Every structure is written in C-alpha cells, then in structure tokens.
Amino acid sequence: MDSLKMPEKWLTIDQIADHLQVSKEKIYKLCQRGKMPASKLGGQWRFKIGQVDEWLLEQQKKKKGKH
C-alpha cells in the first residue's frame, strides 16, 4: 500500500531561525536580499523546511567548489 505524504507545513521566521540555529536578523537579511527560499504572506515571511534545507545544501556545495 502506498503511504500518503503529508503536505509540508509553513514555518515562521522564529521556527526557521531555530531550525538553522541562526538569528532572526540573519534570516530577515537573506530574505530581503532574495537569497533564501521564502514567501511573504500577510507581511510575514514563511518557509518550507524542505526547500530551506535543500537551499542550504546547495550553498554548501557552492562553497566547496570555490576552495
């Protein structure tokens, strides 16, 4: 039997900052510069954890390629 995949929840800036263990200010700066995957809903940033984790892995790969 196929297992159903639950839709991914949207996280707040507090939750994503906690997940990444960085400050909210750092997250705000990345979002405002368009460098981090996020959506602004009702004036507040929201994040899909899977997209953010994928983005972070890509950032790590880019840095490794530069050394």
Residue pairs with C-beta under 8 A, 6 or more apart in sequence:
8 48
8 49
8 50
9 49
10 39
10 41
10 46
10 47
10 48
11 19
11 46
11 47
11 48
11 49
12 44
12 45
12 46
12 47
13 24
13 27
13 28
13 44
13 45
13 47
14 24
15 47
16 27
16 47
16 49
16 52
17 23
17 24
17 26
17 27
19 49
19 52
20 27
20 52
20 56
27 36
27 45
28 45
30 36
31 38
31 40
31 45
36 47
36 52
36 55
37 47
37 48
37 51
37 52
37 54
37 55
38 45
38 46
38 47
39 45
39 46
39 47
40 46
